[in-house]
């Protein structure tokens, strides 16, 4: 059996992707209708002080503003080192010549506030209701507790 070993750089990139990307989750609420779930969803939004900035009840599409989130300063420096080697001409006593050029590039983004948002789609699937929640980078996993909130009303909820 072969063991797969991740390089430290690859491991760092995987962790960064998990933390920097938004969160998309799906919940399946068993044996109910959209008419029963929408009031619970609206109550959840109100009790968490979120705002519905777009709604289309006909197709079950919503956009939420979750508030502003502070993102701290990020600074990244890259060093590029280039060495050009020139061998001496044949049959000469000239020394081997090398030129070195080092370039530093720094990109800095100051700390700032970003609006955390989420898109929610609520659709009927037979006897069940599917909630698809997609947050932006700043929203992260802000709506993960809706699972317990809906279960608190006595519904059976599956995470997909």
BELLINNOR-V401819 format. One record per pair of residues at least 12 apart in sequence whose ideal C-beta (glycine too) atoms are under 7 Angstrom apart, sorted by the first residue. I is the first residue (numbers start at 0). J is the second residue. D is the distance in Angstrom with one decimal. If there is no record, write none. Layout:
BEGIN
I,J,D  I,J,D
END
This chain:
BEGIN
19,136,5.9  20,136,6.5  21,133,6.6  21,134,4.7  21,135,4.9  21,136,5.3  21,138,6.1  21,139,6.9  22,134,5.0  22,138,7.0  22,139,5.6  22,140,4.5  23,133,4.5  24,132,5.2  24,158,6.8  25,129,6.4  25,130,6.9  25,131,5.0  25,159,4.0  26,130,4.5  26,146,6.0  26,156,5.5  26,158,6.1  26,159,7.0  27,127,5.4  27,129,5.6  27,157,4.5  27,159,5.7  28,127,6.3  28,128,4.5  28,130,6.9  28,149,6.0  28,154,5.1  28,156,5.4  29,127,5.4  29,154,6.7  29,155,4.0  30,126,5.4  30,127,6.9  31,128,5.5  31,154,6.0  32,123,6.5  32,128,6.7  33,59,6.2  33,121,5.8  33,123,5.3  33,128,5.7  36,121,6.1  36,128,4.9  37,121,6.6  39,149,6.0  39,152,5.8  40,121,6.7  43,145,5.6  43,148,5.1  44,63,6.3  49,63,5.0  49,64,6.6  49,65,5.3  50,63,6.8  50,64,4.6  51,63,6.0  52,64,5.0  59,120,5.7  59,121,3.8  59,122,5.3  60,120,5.5  61,119,4.5  62,116,6.6  62,118,5.6  63,116,6.5  63,117,4.5  63,119,6.5  64,114,6.2  64,116,6.0  65,115,3.9  65,116,6.4  65,117,6.1  65,138,5.4  65,141,5.2  66,115,6.0  67,112,4.4  67,113,6.9  67,114,5.7  68,112,6.9  68,113,5.6  68,115,4.8  68,137,4.4  69,110,6.5  69,112,5.6  70,110,6.6  70,111,6.0  70,113,5.5  70,137,6.9  71,110,4.9  72,108,6.7  72,109,5.3  72,110,4.5  73,108,4.8  74,105,6.6  74,107,4.3  75,106,5.2  76,103,6.3  76,105,4.5  77,104,4.8  78,101,6.7  78,103,5.6  79,102,4.5  80,99,6.9  80,101,5.0  81,100,4.8  82,97,5.9  82,99,5.1  83,97,6.8  83,98,4.5  84,97,4.9  113,137,4.3  114,137,6.7  115,134,6.9  115,135,6.6  115,137,4.1  115,138,4.0  115,141,6.2  116,134,7.0  116,135,5.0  116,138,5.9  117,132,6.1  117,133,6.6  117,134,4.4  117,138,5.2  117,141,6.9  117,142,5.8  118,133,4.7  119,132,5.3  146,158,6.5
END
